[in-house]
Amino acid sequence: MEPLANKIRPTALKDFIGQTHLVGPGKPMRKAIENKHLFSFILWGPPGTGKTTIARIYAKAVNARIYELSAVSAGKEDIRKIIEEPDTLLEGRPKVLFLDEIHRFNKAQQDFLLPYVESGKLTLIGATTENPSFEVIPALLSRCRVFVLQSLSEADLKAIIKRTRIKVPKDALEWLAALANGDARMAITAVENCRRLYGSITLENLKSTFEHAFIRFDKKGDEHYDTISAFIKSMRAGDADAALYYLARMLEGGEDPKFIARRMVVFASEDIGLAQPTALVVANACFAAVDSIGMPEAQINLAHGTAYLALAAKDRSAYDAYFEALDDVKKLGNQPIPLNVRNAPTMLMKSLGYHKGYEMYPKDPGSKESSYLPEKIKGKRYLKRKGTNQL
């Protein structure tokens, strides 16, 4: 059965609600559609804000044949089939590729796409919830204009919910518009599921719908943040089994594997640090593998990295030391650097005492006598490790 959100999706700008900064009178996306301007672009914004709808309206306006792929499941072969489709079937119409979740394409896949976009054989419309500056290769990004979509307002959501032609009482409408957090698809799906489950829409029925397994959503994205928090805390505690469970749960739920890999790189320095410096090497290698291989194979790399980081010894001394030093920088400002550790490229600077008395390898590094810190904090210890301060 076709979802209600698809059934009521606008096919023309006159019916589109929201994103007035892009599709309002005189705004860039509207002008491109009205002038039938053919170019590649990326739509960046939260879920349920109209990215797919805008792409379809645009493709229709420029009389293009649109091919819709999801970067989660598509690959080079899918793109090759589109490119190789005979032009005779197009009847002079341009080819537009709408690539949803473009941030899920790894570098090799984006490199493959690049020459076709550059030559004009393919007009690309990418959609992403992630910052394209980090997720799209520079060469491809430079050939696309980026449009930023915003979460829909509660007024926009109310107007969209009313378009379902399903009777929703005022209190239920207010509650849903606030809870949906700018996501039209979520709001429409909630109304559809509530009617399917209970036959009519009331505030009580709507709240019960959100507790039903049919749909899981909360305004602040607690499920997302709670799970990554549990993942990090499990690795910190050395509980590899729990960490692997939360990893599997995130990946199965559609979490971006790069997001997980980034957190692992941070964890390697923040929590493992000097206890096992190779952890940062492993975490970076894991991120590189995720970036170059992509899902589903990358889940193996993530599992390997997760188990390694969870079982590694932990030492937060470097992390704690840095932020203690940062606190002094903020409180005390730029204290004068001792003359003996200043550079002395000229005779004048040498005569002023620059570099004088500098010891490359002092016998008692960090002591008050040999400290290279500014005078006001001379001899202060930020890095507090048991035993020697050497690795």
Secondary structure, DSSP 4 states (H G I P E B T S, - for coil): ---HHHHT--SSGGG--S-HHHHSTT-HHHHHHHTT----EEEE--TTSSHHHHHHHHHHHTTPEEEEEETTT--HHHHHHHHHS-GGGTTTPPEEEEEETGGGS-HHHHHHHHHHHHHTSSEEEEEESS-HHHHS-HHHHTTSEEEE--PPPHHHHHHHHHTTT----HHHHHHHHHHTTT-HHHHHHHHHHHHHHHSS--HHHHHHHHHSTT----TT-HHHHHHHHHHHHHHHTT-HHHHHHHHHHHHHTT--HHHHHHHHHHHIIIIIGGG-THHHHHHHHHHHHHHHH-TTTHHHHHHHHHHHHHHS----HHHHHHHHHHHHHHHH-SPPPPGGGS---SHHHHHTTTTTT--SS-SSTTSTTT--S-GGGTT------SS-S--
